[in-house]
Amino acid sequence: MSRLRVAVLTGGRSSEHEVAIASARSVLESLDPDRYETVPIEIGRDGRWALEPGSLRELTNGSSVAATLPVPVSRSQPATLGGVDVVFPVLHGPFGEDGTVQGLLELAGIPYVGAGVAASALCMDKDLMKSVLRDRGIPVTRNVVLRPGGALENPFGYPVFVKPARLGSSVGITKARTRDELEEGVALAFRHDEKVLVEEFVDGVEVEVGILGNVEPVASLPGEIVAHADWYDYGAKYDEGGMELVVPPRLPSDVIEQVQDLSVRAFVATECEGMARVDCFVRPDGEVLINELNTIPGFTATSVYAKLFEASGVPYTRLLDRLIELALERHRRRAGLEF
């Protein structure tokens, strides 16, 4: 049986470039070489694509690059995305997790891991995502939207969270406790996006769930996030010892089941496929609220998504296999459609 040629696409133009690189290294190191031939592809912060055989470390240090989109990079190595069997996007934030790269892969007719164009774009915009979930009767955290030049609104009191609507990894987010901090947080968020959310502070347990599947998605065991800081900021997410993941969470079994059920419902309502990490809050009275869906979560072997499935009996290497299988299954399924 011939090996599948898997392109691991990473980097990207967003501020989460380095986080994506770390995840991609882990994926490349863990894909079974007996089953897969891997092709690392890095998109630089300047938008240029690097495409040639070799380790991601070598590509990061600079080698052959394409000026913009994936085109032949040299006469000796005329490789393109069309020469692979499946693409594994490991990209975070704008220009990668938001449907843009997914649209390119759809145009090229190449199978790829994870959510499609519409689901990627929808889940990247936290405000639009919550609108869809509310319409499906799924409880979500409350927010208001601010636009450049508009009035400063905060109907929730303090503290409150301020965040760019279409970014991740806690970049550009502020926990504001006063009017002055709110104004500063809004100014910071507007540096990253033209759409800013002021979001209610939920006094409760932060819980995350991994979802895996296409037509019949399944939920992992949930995990309770215990940040060793005032809130789950960038440092808590990525610094050594910044947080503790408690699996299963210290919640009643019926509440855990509700978290899993609502997370699967949110995954289906937003038309996600492949994978997502669903971030929830559980209030002291047991009410569960959906806060975000991440269609390309952090993907090192020690990232929350991988840890949750490891605790659920799906080891990291099997998780990678399953995601590739789901990408190929969707591609075969959609190939039968008439356009």
NORCORMO-V769263 format. One record per residue. N is the residue number from 1. RES is the residue in one small letter. PHI is phi as a letter, one per 40 degrees, with the letter a starting at -180 (* if undefined). Layout:
# NORCORMO-V769263
n = {N | N}
res = {RES | RES}
phi = {PHI | PHI}
This chain:
# NORCORMO-V769263
n = {1 | 2 | 3 | 4 | 5 | 6 | 7 | 8 | 9 | 10 | 11 | 12 | 13 | 14 | 15 | 16 | 17 | 18 | 19 | 20 | 21 | 22 | 23 | 24 | 25 | 26 | 27 | 28 | 29 | 30 | 31 | 32 | 33 | 34 | 35 | 36 | 37 | 38 | 39 | 40 | 41 | 42 | 43 | 44 | 45 | 46 | 47 | 48 | 49 | 50 | 51 | 52 | 53 | 54 | 55 | 56 | 57 | 58 | 59 | 60 | 61 | 62 | 63 | 64 | 65 | 66 | 67 | 68 | 69 | 70 | 71 | 72 | 73 | 74 | 75 | 76 | 77 | 78 | 79 | 80 | 81 | 82 | 83 | 84 | 85 | 86 | 87 | 88 | 89 | 90 | 91 | 92 | 93 | 94 | 95 | 96 | 97 | 98 | 99 | 100 | 101 | 102 | 103 | 104 | 105 | 106 | 107 | 108 | 109 | 110 | 111 | 112 | 113 | 114 | 115 | 116 | 117 | 118 | 119 | 120 | 121 | 122 | 123 | 124 | 125 | 126 | 127 | 128 | 129 | 130 | 131 | 132 | 133 | 134 | 135 | 136 | 137 | 138 | 139 | 140 | 141 | 142 | 143 | 144 | 145 | 146 | 147 | 148 | 149 | 150 | 151 | 152 | 153 | 154 | 155 | 156 | 157 | 158 | 159 | 160 | 161 | 162 | 163 | 164 | 165 | 166 | 167 | 168 | 169 | 170 | 171 | 172 | 173 | 174 | 175 | 176 | 177 | 178 | 179 | 180 | 181 | 182 | 183 | 184 | 185 | 186 | 187 | 188 | 189 | 190 | 191 | 192 | 193 | 194 | 195 | 196 | 197 | 198 | 199 | 200 | 201 | 202 | 203 | 204 | 205 | 206 | 207 | 208 | 209 | 210 | 211 | 212 | 213 | 214 | 215 | 216 | 217 | 218 | 219 | 220 | 221 | 222 | 223 | 224 | 225 | 226 | 227 | 228 | 229 | 230 | 231 | 232 | 233 | 234 | 235 | 236 | 237 | 238 | 239 | 240 | 241 | 242 | 243 | 244 | 245 | 246 | 247 | 248 | 249 | 250 | 251 | 252 | 253 | 254 | 255 | 256 | 257 | 258 | 259 | 260 | 261 | 262 | 263 | 264 | 265 | 266 | 267 | 268 | 269 | 270 | 271 | 272 | 273 | 274 | 275 | 276 | 277 | 278 | 279 | 280 | 281 | 282 | 283 | 284 | 285 | 286 | 287 | 288 | 289 | 290 | 291 | 292 | 293 | 294 | 295 | 296 | 297 | 298 | 299 | 300 | 301 | 302 | 303 | 304 | 305 | 306 | 307 | 308 | 309 | 310 | 311 | 312 | 313 | 314 | 315 | 316 | 317 | 318 | 319 | 320 | 321 | 322 | 323 | 324 | 325 | 326 | 327 | 328 | 329 | 330 | 331 | 332 | 333 | 334 | 335 | 336 | 337 | 338 | 339}
res = {m | s | r | l | r | v | a | v | l | t | g | g | r | s | s | e | h | e | v | a | i | a | s | a | r | s | v | l | e | s | l | d | p | d | r | y | e | t | v | p | i | e | i | g | r | d | g | r | w | a | l | e | p | g | s | l | r | e | l | t | n | g | s | s | v | a | a | t | l | p | v | p | v | s | r | s | q | p | a | t | l | g | g | v | d | v | v | f | p | v | l | h | g | p | f | g | e | d | g | t | v | q | g | l | l | e | l | a | g | i | p | y | v | g | a | g | v | a | a | s | a | l | c | m | d | k | d | l | m | k | s | v | l | r | d | r | g | i | p | v | t | r | n | v | v | l | r | p | g | g | a | l | e | n | p | f | g | y | p | v | f | v | k | p | a | r | l | g | s | s | v | g | i | t | k | a | r | t | r | d | e | l | e | e | g | v | a | l | a | f | r | h | d | e | k | v | l | v | e | e | f | v | d | g | v | e | v | e | v | g | i | l | g | n | v | e | p | v | a | s | l | p | g | e | i | v | a | h | a | d | w | y | d | y | g | a | k | y | d | e | g | g | m | e | l | v | v | p | p | r | l | p | s | d | v | i | e | q | v | q | d | l | s | v | r | a | f | v | a | t | e | c | e | g | m | a | r | v | d | c | f | v | r | p | d | g | e | v | l | i | n | e | l | n | t | i | p | g | f | t | a | t | s | v | y | a | k | l | f | e | a | s | g | v | p | y | t | r | l | l | d | r | l | i | e | l | a | l | e | r | h | r | r | r | a | g | l | e | f}
phi = {* | c | c | c | c | b | c | c | b | a | g | g | c | c | c | c | d | c | c | c | c | c | c | c | d | c | c | c | c | b | c | c | c | c | b | b | b | c | b | c | b | b | c | c | c | c | g | c | b | b | a | a | c | h | c | c | d | c | c | c | c | h | a | c | b | c | c | b | c | c | b | d | c | a | c | c | b | c | c | b | c | c | c | b | c | a | b | b | c | b | b | b | g | d | g | a | b | b | g | c | c | c | c | d | c | c | c | c | g | b | c | a | c | g | c | c | c | c | c | c | c | c | c | c | c | c | c | c | d | c | c | c | c | c | c | c | g | c | c | b | c | c | a | b | b | b | b | d | g | c | c | c | b | a | c | b | g | b | c | a | b | b | a | c | c | b | a | a | f | g | c | g | b | b | c | c | b | a | d | c | c | c | c | c | c | c | c | c | c | c | c | b | a | c | b | b | b | b | b | c | c | b | c | a | c | c | b | b | b | c | b | b | i | b | c | b | c | b | b | c | c | c | b | c | c | b | c | c | a | c | a | c | c | d | c | c | c | b | c | d | g | c | a | b | b | b | b | c | c | c | b | d | d | c | c | d | c | c | d | c | c | c | c | c | c | c | c | c | c | c | g | c | a | g | a | a | b | b | b | b | b | b | c | d | c | g | c | b | b | c | b | a | b | b | c | b | c | d | b | c | c | b | c | d | d | c | c | c | c | d | c | c | g | b | c | d | c | c | c | c | d | c | c | c | d | c | c | c | c | c | c | c | c | c | c | c | c | b | b}
